Amino acid sequence: MADITTISRGGLEASIDAQGAQLRSLKLGSIEYLWQADAKWWPRSAPILFPIVGNLRDGFAMSAEGECHMGRHGIARNYEHEVIENTGSSVTFRLDSTPEMRASYPYDFRLEMTYALEGEGTLRQTFSVTNTGKIDLPFFLGGHPAFNVPVVEGEAFEDYSLKFTRPWTGTTPGLTSDGLQDYAHMTTLFEDSDTLPLRHSLFDDDSFMFTNVPDDTITMVGPSGHGVRVDFPDFPYIGIWSALPAADGTPTPFVALEPWCGTATRTDEDDTFELKQGLLMAAPGETVRRAFAITVM
């Protein structure tokens, strides 16, 4: 790990790794809510997704500025970010583009990530993307926080549910073997309900994704009332993912709730970067901001 910065407010504490500006811990009192990056299942906790979400087809897209070559979720998670401000209850990290980054993504940018503790139990994560170049900057971004399931001892994964603010019907596009979104094969996971019970088989095909979630809010909670709520009004999509069991068959003890601006390449899209679903654009000198909030319970 690179340097870890810890911020606190009351009984709420968050730790962020300068490598990737990745959230590494989110605790209220003695309870740890964030997945602790056990490589037996998945060695990350909450990577940031920029300048793509998910996969490009064969890791490639063509943009107005040239070729883009990136693996899943982009490049920002692979670099150390600089702390530029720390108030004790909030911290901001900065990543500026370099020639090395331009070989993958041929644009100049500045990415700032701010983690701020609010109220009794809320962490707000804000992305600020500034176009430091001379041409329009196309990009996508997202969060990827994974949470312990169960949160407390004595409960099981299957005791937990995803809760919504009102009944609705949740459908998701399929995923191809190379991680592309397949809208020709939609699956309905629940109908006219405000609850989706968790079960490991939901993730047999990797992840699923919702859009038009009621009130842009999702809560993952167990029988004791412990869990997390994610509010994501700035993000049109939310991905939900858990890893496959470990090599020894041990079930995965976490679920990621991932607010996204953009998705993996669709099977019915070509490889033009600017035509991909959910594109954000910043004019030269413009800063685009998006934020979501995690509330622990």
ZADO-1210 file (C-alpha; in nm, 4 decimals, padded with zeros to 6 digits):
<atoms>
<atom x="00.0000" y="00.0000" z="00.0000" code="MET" pos="1"/>
<atom x="00.0982" y="00.3628" z="-00.0439" code="ALA" pos="2"/>
<atom x="00.0366" y="00.6147" z="00.2332" code="ASP" pos="3"/>
<atom x="-00.2932" y="00.5801" z="00.4185" code="ILE" pos="4"/>
<atom x="-00.4869" y="00.8901" z="00.5292" code="THR" pos="5"/>
<atom x="-00.7480" y="00.8527" z="00.8034" code="THR" pos="6"/>
<atom x="-01.0270" y="01.1039" z="00.8614" code="ILE" pos="7"/>
<atom x="-01.2815" y="01.1002" z="01.1419" code="SER" pos="8"/>
<atom x="-01.5923" y="01.2713" z="01.2718" code="ARG" pos="9"/>
<atom x="-01.7557" y="01.1618" z="01.5944" code="GLY" pos="10"/>
<atom x="-01.7524" y="00.7819" z="01.5912" code="GLY" pos="11"/>
<atom x="-01.7199" y="00.7580" z="01.2122" code="LEU" pos="12"/>
<atom x="-01.3770" y="00.6905" z="01.0617" code="GLU" pos="13"/>
<atom x="-01.2581" y="00.6406" z="00.7038" code="ALA" pos="14"/>
<atom x="-00.9151" y="00.5472" z="00.5718" code="SER" pos="15"/>
<atom x="-00.8044" y="00.6121" z="00.2146" code="ILE" pos="16"/>
<atom x="-00.5016" y="00.4742" z="00.0316" code="ASP" pos="17"/>
<atom x="-00.3038" y="00.7155" z="-00.1854" code="ALA" pos="18"/>
<atom x="-00.2571" y="00.4258" z="-00.4301" code="GLN" pos="19"/>
<atom x="-00.5614" y="00.4720" z="-00.6486" code="GLY" pos="20"/>
<atom x="-00.7205" y="00.7118" z="-00.3940" code="ALA" pos="21"/>
<atom x="-00.9058" y="00.4009" z="-00.2788" code="GLN" pos="22"/>
<atom x="-01.1233" y="00.3818" z="00.0306" code="LEU" pos="23"/>
<atom x="-00.9736" y="00.1118" z="00.2554" code="ARG" pos="24"/>
<atom x="-01.1852" y="00.1299" z="00.5706" code="SER" pos="25"/>
<atom x="-01.5184" y="00.2720" z="00.6813" code="LEU" pos="26"/>
<atom x="-01.5923" y="00.2165" z="01.0497" code="LYS" pos="27"/>
<atom x="-01.8591" y="00.3361" z="01.2891" code="LEU" pos="28"/>
<atom x="-01.7418" y="00.2605" z="01.6384" code="GLY" pos="29"/>
<atom x="-01.6002" y="-00.0911" z="01.6344" code="SER" pos="30"/>
<atom x="-01.7913" y="-00.2093" z="01.3250" code="ILE" pos="31"/>
<atom x="-01.6038" y="-00.2298" z="00.9945" code="GLU" pos="32"/>
<atom x="-01.8397" y="-00.1947" z="00.6990" code="TYR" pos="33"/>
<atom x="-01.5945" y="-00.1984" z="00.4098" code="LEU" pos="34"/>
<atom x="-01.4530" y="-00.5141" z="00.2558" code="TRP" pos="35"/>
<atom x="-01.0907" y="-00.5546" z="00.3647" code="GLN" pos="36"/>
<atom x="-00.9334" y="-00.6634" z="00.0356" code="ALA" pos="37"/>
<atom x="-00.8655" y="-01.0296" z="00.1081" code="ASP" pos="38"/>
<atom x="-00.6910" y="-01.1646" z="-00.2033" code="ALA" pos="39"/>
<atom x="-00.8538" y="-01.5026" z="-00.1428" code="LYS" pos="40"/>
<atom x="-01.1554" y="-01.3474" z="-00.3162" code="TRP" pos="41"/>
<atom x="-01.0630" y="-00.9953" z="-00.4366" code="TRP" pos="42"/>
<atom x="-00.7597" y="-00.7827" z="-00.3391" code="PRO" pos="43"/>
<atom x="-00.9307" y="-00.4429" z="-00.3614" code="ARG" pos="44"/>
<atom x="-01.1851" y="-00.2614" z="-00.1441" code="SER" pos="45"/>
<atom x="-01.3270" y="00.0328" z="-00.3387" code="ALA" pos="46"/>
<atom x="-01.1357" y="00.1293" z="-00.6548" code="PRO" pos="47"/>
<atom x="-01.2300" y="00.4412" z="-00.8462" code="ILE" pos="48"/>
<atom x="-01.3327" y="00.3952" z="-01.2090" code="LEU" pos="49"/>
<atom x="-01.1916" y="00.6454" z="-01.4612" code="PHE" pos="50"/>
<atom x="-01.1889" y="00.7172" z="-01.7524" code="PRO" pos="51"/>
<atom x="-01.3983" y="00.4084" z="-01.8314" code="ILE" pos="52"/>
<atom x="-01.6446" y="00.1860" z="-01.6462" code="VAL" pos="53"/>
<atom x="-01.6265" y="-00.1858" z="-01.7107" code="GLY" pos="54"/>
<atom x="-01.4671" y="-00.3238" z="-02.0286" code="ASN" pos="55"/>
<atom x="-01.3942" y="-00.1906" z="-02.3718" code="LEU" pos="56"/>
<atom x="-01.4304" y="-00.4474" z="-02.6470" code="ARG" pos="57"/>
<atom x="-01.0898" y="-00.6190" z="-02.6604" code="ASP" pos="58"/>
<atom x="-00.9579" y="-00.3358" z="-02.4421" code="GLY" pos="59"/>
<atom x="-00.9769" y="-00.0905" z="-02.7331" code="PHE" pos="60"/>
<atom x="-01.1747" y="00.2116" z="-02.8494" code="ALA" pos="61"/>
<atom x="-01.1075" y="00.4850" z="-03.1023" code="MET" pos="62"/>
<atom x="-01.1580" y="00.8446" z="-02.9853" code="SER" pos="63"/>
<atom x="-01.1354" y="01.1781" z="-03.1613" code="ALA" pos="64"/>
<atom x="-00.7823" y="01.2118" z="-03.0232" code="GLU" pos="65"/>
<atom x="-00.6662" y="00.8631" z="-03.1129" code="GLY" pos="66"/>
<atom x="-00.6605" y="00.5077" z="-02.9841" code="GLU" pos="67"/>
<atom x="-00.7589" y="00.4152" z="-02.6263" code="CYS" pos="68"/>
<atom x="-00.6128" y="00.0984" z="-02.4761" code="HIS" pos="69"/>
<atom x="-00.7378" y="00.0156" z="-02.1277" code="MET" pos="70"/>
<atom x="-00.8264" y="-00.2814" z="-01.9140" code="GLY" pos="71"/>
<atom x="-01.1380" y="-00.3044" z="-01.7010" code="ARG" pos="72"/>
<atom x="-01.2366" y="00.0156" z="-01.5182" code="HIS" pos="73"/>
<atom x="-00.9602" y="00.2316" z="-01.6617" code="GLY" pos="74"/>
<atom x="-00.6301" y="00.3676" z="-01.5340" code="ILE" pos="75"/>
<atom x="-00.6869" y="00.5943" z="-01.2322" code="ALA" pos="76"/>
<atom x="-00.6899" y="00.3042" z="-00.9867" code="ARG" pos="77"/>
<atom x="-00.3369" y="00.2060" z="-01.0960" code="ASN" pos="78"/>
<atom x="-00.1556" y="00.5240" z="-00.9905" code="TYR" pos="79"/>
<atom x="-00.0642" y="00.6968" z="-00.6665" code="GLU" pos="80"/>
<atom x="-00.2650" y="01.0123" z="-00.6023" code="HIS" pos="81"/>
<atom x="-00.1371" y="01.3193" z="-00.4173" code="GLU" pos="82"/>
<atom x="-00.3082" y="01.4528" z="-00.1037" code="VAL" pos="83"/>
<atom x="-00.3752" y="01.8225" z="-00.1628" code="ILE" pos="84"/>
<atom x="-00.6025" y="01.9001" z="00.1340" code="GLU" pos="85"/>
<atom x="-00.6819" y="01.7340" z="00.4671" code="ASN" pos="86"/>
<atom x="-00.9175" y="01.8999" z="00.7157" code="THR" pos="87"/>
<atom x="-00.9347" y="01.6047" z="00.9525" code="GLY" pos="88"/>
<atom x="-01.2899" y="01.5150" z="00.8498" code="SER" pos="89"/>
<atom x="-01.2313" y="01.5374" z="00.4734" code="SER" pos="90"/>
<atom x="-00.9436" y="01.4734" z="00.2368" code="VAL" pos="91"/>
<atom x="-00.8864" y="01.5487" z="-00.1314" code="THR" pos="92"/>
<atom x="-00.6531" y="01.3569" z="-00.3621" code="PHE" pos="93"/>
<atom x="-00.5267" y="01.4679" z="-00.7041" code="ARG" pos="94"/>
<atom x="-00.4106" y="01.2814" z="-01.0125" code="LEU" pos="95"/>
<atom x="-00.2780" y="01.4669" z="-01.3176" code="ASP" pos="96"/>
<atom x="-00.2350" y="01.3004" z="-01.6541" code="SER" pos="97"/>
<atom x="00.1155" y="01.2072" z="-01.7660" code="THR" pos="98"/>
<atom x="00.2704" y="01.0936" z="-02.0950" code="PRO" pos="99"/>
<atom x="00.2508" y="00.7365" z="-01.9669" code="GLU" pos="100"/>
<atom x="-00.1237" y="00.7719" z="-01.9102" code="MET" pos="101"/>
<atom x="-00.1703" y="00.9343" z="-02.2504" code="ARG" pos="102"/>
<atom x="-00.0414" y="00.6152" z="-02.4115" code="ALA" pos="103"/>
<atom x="-00.3598" y="00.4476" z="-02.2815" code="SER" pos="104"/>
<atom x="-00.5962" y="00.7434" z="-02.2853" code="TYR" pos="105"/>
<atom x="-00.4786" y="01.0275" z="-02.5142" code="PRO" pos="106"/>
<atom x="-00.6164" y="01.3217" z="-02.3161" code="TYR" pos="107"/>
<atom x="-00.4988" y="01.5718" z="-02.0558" code="ASP" pos="108"/>
<atom x="-00.6993" y="01.5741" z="-01.7343" code="PHE" pos="109"/>
<atom x="-00.6931" y="01.6397" z="-01.3626" code="ARG" pos="110"/>
<atom x="-00.8906" y="01.4045" z="-01.1380" code="LEU" pos="111"/>
<atom x="-00.9612" y="01.5087" z="-00.7806" code="GLU" pos="112"/>
<atom x="-01.1250" y="01.2721" z="-00.5322" code="MET" pos="113"/>
<atom x="-01.2734" y="01.4135" z="-00.2127" code="THR" pos="114"/>
<atom x="-01.3874" y="01.1971" z="00.0785" code="TYR" pos="115"/>
<atom x="-01.5890" y="01.3925" z="00.3359" code="ALA" pos="116"/>
<atom x="-01.7579" y="01.2665" z="00.6524" code="LEU" pos="117"/>
<atom x="-02.0997" y="01.4171" z="00.7159" code="GLU" pos="118"/>
<atom x="-02.3405" y="01.3899" z="01.0066" code="GLY" pos="119"/>
<atom x="-02.3601" y="01.0798" z="01.2236" code="GLU" pos="120"/>
<atom x="-02.2690" y="00.8139" z="00.9692" code="GLY" pos="121"/>
<atom x="-02.2275" y="00.9371" z="00.6099" code="THR" pos="122"/>
<atom x="-01.9280" y="00.9470" z="00.3788" code="LEU" pos="123"/>
<atom x="-01.9613" y="01.1543" z="00.0619" code="ARG" pos="124"/>
<atom x="-01.7313" y="01.0665" z="-00.2274" code="GLN" pos="125"/>
<atom x="-01.6938" y="01.3422" z="-00.4885" code="THR" pos="126"/>
<atom x="-01.5254" y="01.3110" z="-00.8280" code="PHE" pos="127"/>
<atom x="-01.4009" y="01.6337" z="-00.9896" code="SER" pos="128"/>
<atom x="-01.2703" y="01.5938" z="-01.3444" code="VAL" pos="129"/>
<atom x="-01.1039" y="01.8960" z="-01.5052" code="THR" pos="130"/>
<atom x="-01.0128" y="01.9173" z="-01.8705" code="ASN" pos="131"/>
<atom x="-00.6547" y="02.0518" z="-01.8710" code="THR" pos="132"/>
<atom x="-00.6175" y="02.0095" z="-02.2465" code="GLY" pos="133"/>
<atom x="-00.7228" y="02.2055" z="-02.5518" code="LYS" pos="134"/>
<atom x="-00.9896" y="01.9710" z="-02.6914" code="ILE" pos="135"/>
<atom x="-01.3092" y="01.8278" z="-02.5473" code="ASP" pos="136"/>
<atom x="-01.2505" y="01.5558" z="-02.2860" code="LEU" pos="137"/>
<atom x="-01.4738" y="01.2450" z="-02.3150" code="PRO" pos="138"/>
<atom x="-01.4839" y="01.0167" z="-02.0111" code="PHE" pos="139"/>
<atom x="-01.6809" y="00.7884" z="-01.7824" code="PHE" pos="140"/>
<atom x="-01.6489" y="00.7414" z="-01.4086" code="LEU" pos="141"/>
<atom x="-01.7804" y="00.5413" z="-01.1190" code="GLY" pos="142"/>
<atom x="-01.7342" y="00.4102" z="-00.7686" code="GLY" pos="143"/>
<atom x="-01.6799" y="00.0508" z="-00.6633" code="HIS" pos="144"/>
<atom x="-01.7170" y="00.0250" z="-00.2820" code="PRO" pos="145"/>
<atom x="-01.7554" y="-00.3305" z="-00.1551" code="ALA" pos="146"/>
<atom x="-01.9143" y="-00.3998" z="00.1824" code="PHE" pos="147"/>
<atom x="-01.8894" y="-00.6827" z="00.4296" code="ASN" pos="148"/>
<atom x="-02.1849" y="-00.9224" z="00.4141" code="VAL" pos="149"/>
<atom x="-02.2584" y="-01.0058" z="00.6849" code="PRO" pos="150"/>
<atom x="-02.1557" y="-00.6904" z="00.8712" code="VAL" pos="151"/>
<atom x="-02.1774" y="-00.8457" z="01.2171" code="VAL" pos="152"/>
<atom x="-02.1198" y="-01.1938" z="01.3557" code="GLU" pos="153"/>
<atom x="-02.4157" y="-01.4255" z="01.3923" code="GLY" pos="154"/>
<atom x="-02.5697" y="-01.3328" z="01.0577" code="GLU" pos="155"/>
<atom x="-02.5335" y="-01.4942" z="00.7156" code="ALA" pos="156"/>
<atom x="-02.5043" y="-01.3637" z="00.3599" code="PHE" pos="157"/>
<atom x="-02.8529" y="-01.4886" z="00.2786" code="GLU" pos="158"/>
<atom x="-02.9984" y="-01.2941" z="00.5734" code="ASP" pos="159"/>
<atom x="-02.9326" y="-00.9697" z="00.3842" code="TYR" pos="160"/>
<atom x="-03.1474" y="-00.7955" z="00.1239" code="SER" pos="161"/>
<atom x="-03.1327" y="-00.5030" z="-00.1125" code="LEU" pos="162"/>
<atom x="-03.4094" y="-00.2591" z="-00.0246" code="LYS" pos="163"/>
<atom x="-03.5635" y="00.0143" z="-00.2381" code="PHE" pos="164"/>
<atom x="-03.7801" y="00.3110" z="-00.1473" code="THR" pos="165"/>
<atom x="-04.0886" y="00.1683" z="-00.3220" code="ARG" pos="166"/>
<atom x="-04.1954" y="-00.1360" z="-00.5231" code="PRO" pos="167"/>
<atom x="-04.0636" y="-00.1542" z="-00.8793" code="TRP" pos="168"/>
<atom x="-03.9410" y="-00.4099" z="-01.1319" code="THR" pos="169"/>
<atom x="-03.5677" y="-00.4653" z="-01.1530" code="GLY" pos="170"/>
<atom x="-03.4264" y="-00.5777" z="-01.4893" code="THR" pos="171"/>
<atom x="-03.0672" y="-00.6110" z="-01.5982" code="THR" pos="172"/>
<atom x="-02.8914" y="-00.6603" z="-01.9315" code="PRO" pos="173"/>
<atom x="-02.6897" y="-00.9751" z="-01.9808" code="GLY" pos="174"/>
<atom x="-02.3105" y="-00.9923" z="-01.9779" code="LEU" pos="175"/>
<atom x="-02.0997" y="-01.1652" z="-02.2402" code="THR" pos="176"/>
<atom x="-01.8005" y="-01.3775" z="-02.1447" code="SER" pos="177"/>
<atom x="-01.5738" y="-01.0795" z="-02.2159" code="ASP" pos="178"/>
<atom x="-01.7750" y="-00.8420" z="-01.9965" code="GLY" pos="179"/>
<atom x="-01.9826" y="-00.6523" z="-02.2539" code="LEU" pos="180"/>
<atom x="-02.3396" y="-00.5385" z="-02.1869" code="GLN" pos="181"/>
<atom x="-02.5920" y="-00.7441" z="-02.3842" code="ASP" pos="182"/>
<atom x="-02.9249" y="-00.5617" z="-02.4071" code="TYR" pos="183"/>
<atom x="-03.0639" y="-00.8306" z="-02.6365" code="ALA" pos="184"/>
<atom x="-03.0872" y="-01.0578" z="-02.3324" code="HIS" pos="185"/>
<atom x="-03.2598" y="-00.8852" z="-02.0414" code="MET" pos="186"/>
<atom x="-03.3322" y="-01.0617" z="-01.7124" code="THR" pos="187"/>
<atom x="-03.5964" y="-00.9635" z="-01.4588" code="THR" pos="188"/>
<atom x="-03.4645" y="-01.0208" z="-01.1070" code="LEU" pos="189"/>
<atom x="-03.7812" y="-00.9147" z="-00.9241" code="PHE" pos="190"/>
<atom x="-04.1228" y="-00.7682" z="-01.0071" code="GLU" pos="191"/>
<atom x="-04.3316" y="-00.5094" z="-00.8230" code="ASP" pos="192"/>
<atom x="-04.1313" y="-00.5363" z="-00.5022" code="SER" pos="193"/>
<atom x="-03.9154" y="-00.3154" z="-00.2846" code="ASP" pos="194"/>
<atom x="-03.6860" y="-00.6030" z="-00.1813" code="THR" pos="195"/>
<atom x="-03.4328" y="-00.8284" z="-00.3507" code="LEU" pos="196"/>
<atom x="-03.3035" y="-01.0989" z="-00.1100" code="PRO" pos="197"/>
<atom x="-02.9334" y="-01.1661" z="-00.1538" code="LEU" pos="198"/>
<atom x="-02.8132" y="-01.5067" z="-00.2629" code="ARG" pos="199"/>
<atom x="-02.4784" y="-01.6057" z="-00.4080" code="HIS" pos="200"/>
<atom x="-02.6373" y="-01.7385" z="-00.7271" code="SER" pos="201"/>
<atom x="-02.7296" y="-01.3810" z="-00.8260" code="LEU" pos="202"/>
<atom x="-02.3623" y="-01.3402" z="-00.9149" code="PHE" pos="203"/>
<atom x="-02.3071" y="-01.6588" z="-01.1128" code="ASP" pos="204"/>
<atom x="-02.2645" y="-01.4447" z="-01.4256" code="ASP" pos="205"/>
<atom x="-02.0460" y="-01.1846" z="-01.2502" code="ASP" pos="206"/>
<atom x="-02.2584" y="-00.8734" z="-01.1855" code="SER" pos="207"/>
<atom x="-02.5899" y="-00.7104" z="-01.2651" code="PHE" pos="208"/>
<atom x="-02.6871" y="-00.3503" z="-01.3259" code="MET" pos="209"/>
<atom x="-02.9942" y="-00.1367" z="-01.2655" code="PHE" pos="210"/>
<atom x="-03.1017" y="00.1967" z="-01.4040" code="THR" pos="211"/>
<atom x="-03.3986" y="00.4154" z="-01.3022" code="ASN" pos="212"/>
<atom x="-03.3695" y="00.2976" z="-00.9409" code="VAL" pos="213"/>
<atom x="-03.6450" y="00.4651" z="-00.7343" code="PRO" pos="214"/>
<atom x="-03.5138" y="00.7849" z="-00.5757" code="ASP" pos="215"/>
<atom x="-03.1559" y="00.6860" z="-00.6716" code="ASP" pos="216"/>
<atom x="-03.1189" y="00.5016" z="-00.3413" code="THR" pos="217"/>
<atom x="-03.0323" y="00.1444" z="-00.2496" code="ILE" pos="218"/>
<atom x="-02.9994" y="-00.0051" z="00.0983" code="THR" pos="219"/>
<atom x="-02.8291" y="-00.3315" z="00.1841" code="MET" pos="220"/>
<atom x="-02.9325" y="-00.4454" z="00.5314" code="VAL" pos="221"/>
<atom x="-02.9377" y="-00.7509" z="00.7554" code="GLY" pos="222"/>
<atom x="-03.1745" y="-00.8704" z="01.0289" code="PRO" pos="223"/>
<atom x="-03.0008" y="-00.6701" z="01.3037" code="SER" pos="224"/>
<atom x="-03.0505" y="-00.3463" z="01.1074" code="GLY" pos="225"/>
<atom x="-02.6808" y="-00.3123" z="01.0275" code="HIS" pos="226"/>
<atom x="-02.5925" y="-00.2332" z="00.6694" code="GLY" pos="227"/>
<atom x="-02.5319" y="00.0512" z="00.4275" code="VAL" pos="228"/>
<atom x="-02.7360" y="00.2905" z="00.2155" code="ARG" pos="229"/>
<atom x="-02.5957" y="00.4361" z="-00.1054" code="VAL" pos="230"/>
<atom x="-02.7509" y="00.7537" z="-00.2478" code="ASP" pos="231"/>
<atom x="-02.6420" y="00.8236" z="-00.6053" code="PHE" pos="232"/>
<atom x="-02.8529" y="01.0985" z="-00.7717" code="PRO" pos="233"/>
<atom x="-02.5605" y="01.1996" z="-00.9976" code="ASP" pos="234"/>
<atom x="-02.5210" y="00.8494" z="-01.1414" code="PHE" pos="235"/>
<atom x="-02.7719" y="00.6919" z="-01.3849" code="PRO" pos="236"/>
<atom x="-02.6562" y="00.3322" z="-01.3282" code="TYR" pos="237"/>
<atom x="-02.5643" y="00.1142" z="-01.0341" code="ILE" pos="238"/>
<atom x="-02.3721" y="-00.2074" z="-01.0710" code="GLY" pos="239"/>
<atom x="-02.4028" y="-00.4792" z="-00.8059" code="ILE" pos="240"/>
<atom x="-02.1294" y="-00.7407" z="-00.7846" code="TRP" pos="241"/>
<atom x="-01.9850" y="-01.0151" z="-00.5709" code="SER" pos="242"/>
<atom x="-01.6909" y="-01.2392" z="-00.6591" code="ALA" pos="243"/>
<atom x="-01.7153" y="-01.6101" z="-00.7231" code="LEU" pos="244"/>
<atom x="-01.6288" y="-01.8409" z="-00.4320" code="PRO" pos="245"/>
<atom x="-01.2648" y="-01.8800" z="-00.3333" code="ALA" pos="246"/>
<atom x="-01.0570" y="-02.1642" z="-00.4793" code="ALA" pos="247"/>
<atom x="-01.1426" y="-02.3771" z="-00.1766" code="ASP" pos="248"/>
<atom x="-01.5156" y="-02.3185" z="-00.2324" code="GLY" pos="249"/>
<atom x="-01.5627" y="-02.0672" z="00.0513" code="THR" pos="250"/>
<atom x="-01.8513" y="-01.8316" z="-00.0406" code="PRO" pos="251"/>
<atom x="-01.7694" y="-01.4662" z="-00.0943" code="THR" pos="252"/>
<atom x="-01.8445" y="-01.2438" z="00.2092" code="PRO" pos="253"/>
<atom x="-01.8977" y="-00.9093" z="00.0366" code="PHE" pos="254"/>
<atom x="-02.1168" y="-00.7218" z="-00.2124" code="VAL" pos="255"/>
<atom x="-02.0119" y="-00.4147" z="-00.4106" code="ALA" pos="256"/>
<atom x="-02.2632" y="-00.1359" z="-00.4762" code="LEU" pos="257"/>
<atom x="-02.1212" y="00.0648" z="-00.7666" code="GLU" pos="258"/>
<atom x="-02.2648" y="00.4000" z="-00.8855" code="PRO" pos="259"/>
<atom x="-02.1722" y="00.4480" z="-01.2500" code="TRP" pos="260"/>
<atom x="-02.1735" y="00.7226" z="-01.5097" code="CYS" pos="261"/>
<atom x="-02.1366" y="00.4942" z="-01.8081" code="GLY" pos="262"/>
<atom x="-02.1194" y="00.1185" z="-01.8538" code="THR" pos="263"/>
<atom x="-01.9106" y="-00.1435" z="-02.0252" code="ALA" pos="264"/>
<atom x="-01.9294" y="-00.1396" z="-02.4037" code="THR" pos="265"/>
<atom x="-02.2634" y="-00.2688" z="-02.5299" code="ARG" pos="266"/>
<atom x="-02.2716" y="-00.5519" z="-02.7808" code="THR" pos="267"/>
<atom x="-02.4769" y="-00.3274" z="-03.0123" code="ASP" pos="268"/>
<atom x="-02.2247" y="-00.0390" z="-02.9957" code="GLU" pos="269"/>
<atom x="-01.9225" y="00.0037" z="-03.2166" code="ASP" pos="270"/>
<atom x="-01.5808" y="00.0946" z="-03.0767" code="ASP" pos="271"/>
<atom x="-01.6148" y="00.4731" z="-03.0997" code="THR" pos="272"/>
<atom x="-01.5326" y="00.6069" z="-02.7534" code="PHE" pos="273"/>
<atom x="-01.7600" y="00.9122" z="-02.7773" code="GLU" pos="274"/>
<atom x="-02.0644" y="00.7036" z="-02.8758" code="LEU" pos="275"/>
<atom x="-02.0622" y="00.4797" z="-02.5722" code="LYS" pos="276"/>
<atom x="-02.3493" y="00.4711" z="-02.3242" code="GLN" pos="277"/>
<atom x="-02.3412" y="00.7310" z="-02.0461" code="GLY" pos="278"/>
<atom x="-02.0627" y="00.9505" z="-02.1855" code="LEU" pos="279"/>
<atom x="-01.9599" y="01.2622" z="-01.9926" code="LEU" pos="280"/>
<atom x="-01.7852" y="01.5500" z="-02.1673" code="MET" pos="281"/>
<atom x="-01.5788" y="01.8430" z="-02.0361" code="ALA" pos="282"/>
<atom x="-01.4833" y="02.1406" z="-02.2496" code="ALA" pos="283"/>
<atom x="-01.1290" y="02.2792" z="-02.2186" code="PRO" pos="284"/>
<atom x="-01.0927" y="02.4291" z="-01.8713" code="GLY" pos="285"/>
<atom x="-01.4261" y="02.2878" z="-01.7524" code="GLU" pos="286"/>
<atom x="-01.4656" y="02.0848" z="-01.4328" code="THR" pos="287"/>
<atom x="-01.7369" y="01.8179" z="-01.4080" code="VAL" pos="288"/>
<atom x="-01.8371" y="01.6957" z="-01.0603" code="ARG" pos="289"/>
<atom x="-02.0324" y="01.3894" z="-00.9537" code="ARG" pos="290"/>
<atom x="-02.0885" y="01.2589" z="-00.6001" code="ALA" pos="291"/>
<atom x="-02.2494" y="00.9734" z="-00.4119" code="PHE" pos="292"/>
<atom x="-02.2973" y="00.9125" z="-00.0414" code="ALA" pos="293"/>
<atom x="-02.2568" y="00.6025" z="00.1749" code="ILE" pos="294"/>
<atom x="-02.4480" y="00.5944" z="00.5037" code="THR" pos="295"/>
<atom x="-02.3683" y="00.3181" z="00.7510" code="VAL" pos="296"/>
<atom x="-02.6255" y="00.1776" z="00.9894" code="MET" pos="297"/>
</atoms>
